[in-house]
Amino acid sequence: MGDLREFLPVVDGVSVVSMARGPDFDLAREPLAAVLASLQRSFDQVIVDPGRGAGAALREVMRCSTRTLLVVGGSVRGLAAAGQALRAFEPSGVELVLRQQPGARVPSEVAEDVLGVPVAGRIRHEPAIAAAAERGERPPMSGRRGGLGRVCDQLLAAA
């Protein structure tokens, strides 16, 4: 597959590829591998959110990844869900990003101990960002100075 850059929409200087989601949708391994290979040749960093599916697409993304970050709700329930995902896919080299939730704050050390995986970052609860995402709007942040922007910068710098 050739260079896809000219065909991709760009949002705030970031080229974006999106795919359908849903319980009945699973992209076959070969087309996904071709798209990922093209993106890796064209860009310094490729960030993939494979969703919560358990099919071939998720397995292929995990196989092609050089770094895997698992975003985890910072609660007992979130840790339980993360544990289930880690057991199902047994990813190597995975790191956690703890997402703080109202009324629940699991310390990084507890998450690392329970899941046996290091915490690479923490995202604090920002209701305005979640509300904007639900409405399909751009997050209300003042550039890269917001808390989420700082965490993203740190995670990208460590890549």
C-alpha positions in Angstrom: 0.0 0.0 0.0 1.3 3.5 -0.9 1.5 6.7 1.1 -1.9 7.5 2.6 -1.1 11.1 3.8 -2.7 12.9 0.9 -6.0 11.1 1.6 -6.3 11.8 5.3 -8.2 14.6 7.0 -6.0 16.8 9.2 -7.3 18.2 12.5 -5.1 20.7 14.4 -2.0 19.4 12.4 -2.8 15.7 13.1 -3.7 13.3 10.3 -6.6 11.2 11.3 -7.8 7.7 10.3 -11.0 6.4 11.7 -13.0 3.2 11.4 -16.5 2.0 12.2 -17.1 0.5 15.6 -19.7 -1.9 16.9 -20.1 -5.5 18.0 -20.5 -6.8 14.4 -17.5 -4.9 12.9 -14.0 -6.4 12.8 -11.5 -5.4 10.1 -9.6 -8.3 8.6 -5.9 -8.6 9.5 -4.4 -8.1 6.1 -6.0 -4.7 5.2 -5.3 -3.4 8.7 -1.7 -4.5 8.6 -1.3 -2.7 5.2 -2.8 0.5 6.5 -0.6 0.4 9.7 2.5 -0.3 7.7 1.8 2.6 5.4 1.2 4.9 8.4 4.4 3.8 10.1 6.4 4.6 7.0 4.8 8.0 6.6 4.7 9.3 10.2 7.1 9.4 13.2 4.3 8.4 15.5 1.1 6.4 14.9 -1.4 6.4 17.7 -4.2 3.8 17.5 -7.3 3.4 19.6 -8.5 -0.1 18.8 -11.6 0.2 21.0 -12.8 -2.6 23.2 -13.2 -5.3 20.5 -11.7 -8.7 20.8 -11.3 -9.6 17.2 -8.6 -9.7 14.6 -8.2 -5.9 14.4 -7.3 -5.6 18.1 -4.9 -8.5 17.8 -3.2 -7.0 14.8 -2.9 -3.5 16.4 -1.3 -5.2 19.4 1.1 -7.2 17.2 2.3 -4.1 15.3 2.6 -1.8 18.4 5.9 -0.7 19.7 4.3 0.7 22.9 0.9 -0.2 24.4 -0.9 2.2 26.8 -4.0 0.9 28.5 -6.3 3.7 29.8 -7.8 2.5 33.0 -10.5 4.0 35.2 -8.9 4.8 38.5 -11.4 2.8 40.6 -11.7 -0.8 41.9 -14.1 -1.5 39.0 -11.7 0.0 36.5 -8.8 -2.1 37.8 -11.0 -5.2 37.6 -11.8 -4.4 33.9 -8.2 -3.8 33.1 -7.2 -7.1 34.8 -9.7 -8.9 32.6 -8.3 -7.2 29.4 -4.7 -8.0 30.4 -5.6 -11.6 30.9 -7.5 -11.8 27.6 -4.8 -10.3 25.4 -1.6 -10.8 27.4 0.1 -7.8 25.8 3.8 -7.4 26.3 5.3 -4.2 27.6 1.9 -2.6 28.4 1.8 0.5 30.6 -1.2 2.0 32.4 -2.7 5.5 32.1 -5.0 5.9 35.1 -8.1 8.0 34.5 -9.2 9.6 37.7 -12.9 9.4 38.4 -15.1 11.4 40.8 -15.1 9.8 44.2 -12.5 7.2 43.4 -8.7 7.7 43.5 -6.7 4.5 43.3 -3.0 5.3 44.0 -0.5 4.4 41.2 1.3 2.0 43.5 -1.9 0.1 44.2 -2.7 -0.2 40.5 0.8 -1.4 39.7 0.7 -3.9 42.5 -2.8 -5.3 41.6 -2.2 -5.5 37.8 1.6 -6.0 37.7 2.0 -3.3 35.1 3.7 0.1 35.5 1.7 3.4 35.5 3.0 5.7 32.8 0.6 8.6 33.6 -2.5 9.9 35.2 -5.3 11.8 33.6 -7.3 13.9 36.1 -11.1 14.2 35.8 -12.0 17.2 33.6 -15.8 17.3 33.2 -15.7 19.9 30.5 -13.6 17.7 28.2 -15.9 14.7 28.7 -19.0 16.8 28.0 -17.4 18.3 24.8 -16.4 14.8 23.6 -20.0 13.6 24.1 -21.3 16.5 22.0 -18.6 15.9 19.3 -16.9 19.3 20.0 -13.3 20.2 20.3 -12.2 19.9 23.9 -12.2 23.2 25.8 -8.5 23.4 26.6 -6.2 26.4 26.4 -3.6 24.9 24.0 -1.2 22.4 25.4 -1.2 23.9 28.8 -4.2 22.0 30.1 -3.7 18.9 32.3 -4.6 16.5 29.6 -2.2 18.2 27.2 0.7 17.9 29.7 0.0 14.2 30.2 -0.1 13.6 26.4 3.1 15.5 26.0 4.8 13.4 28.6 3.5 10.1 27.1 4.6 11.1 23.6 8.1 12.2 24.9 8.6 8.8 26.5 7.7 7.0 23.3 
